[in-house]
Amino acid sequence: MNGESPLQFPCAFPIKVMGVGDPGFQMLVVELVRQHAPDLDEAQVRVRDSRAGRYQSVTVTVNARDRAQLDAIYQDLSGHPHIKLVL
């Protein structure tokens, strides 16, 4: 391996975040992502509730500049107590 990312930057990169479905969850995810991707377009945010409505998934598609930006986004999302899973 040469250590290079298989991704070609810049690129549109979807990040799926899951957590307890409360009214502020989508805004929390958007705020955390915007710290690293201030150009995040609201049209690139999709929300789905679980069947029972207890959980929610928020998918944001960021215009990723580089691997370090993606790593920082994943680190902030994964470290937040209201977020259960980041894919």
ChimeraX attribute file (.defattr): number of C-alpha atoms within 10 A of each C-alpha:
attribute: neighborCount
match mode: 1-to-1
recipient: residues
	/A:1	4
	/A:2	4
	/A:3	5
	/A:4	8
	/A:5	10
	/A:6	6
	/A:7	11
	/A:8	12
	/A:9	13
	/A:10	12
	/A:11	13
	/A:12	14
	/A:13	14
	/A:14	15
	/A:15	17
	/A:16	16
	/A:17	22
	/A:18	24
	/A:19	20
	/A:20	17
	/A:21	18
	/A:22	13
	/A:23	9
	/A:24	9
	/A:25	21
	/A:26	21
	/A:27	11
	/A:28	15
	/A:29	24
	/A:30	19
	/A:31	14
	/A:32	16
	/A:33	24
	/A:34	15
	/A:35	13
	/A:36	18
	/A:37	18
	/A:38	13
	/A:39	11
	/A:40	19
	/A:41	14
	/A:42	10
	/A:43	8
	/A:44	13
	/A:45	18
	/A:46	13
	/A:47	14
	/A:48	13
	/A:49	16
	/A:50	12
	/A:51	8
	/A:52	7
	/A:53	11
	/A:54	11
	/A:55	16
	/A:56	21
	/A:57	23
	/A:58	22
	/A:59	21
	/A:60	24
	/A:61	20
	/A:62	24
	/A:63	20
	/A:64	20
	/A:65	15
	/A:66	14
	/A:67	15
	/A:68	11
	/A:69	15
	/A:70	18
	/A:71	12
	/A:72	14
	/A:73	20
	/A:74	17
	/A:75	12
	/A:76	15
	/A:77	21
	/A:78	16
	/A:79	10
	/A:80	12
	/A:81	8
	/A:82	16
	/A:83	18
	/A:84	15
	/A:85	12
	/A:86	17
	/A:87	10
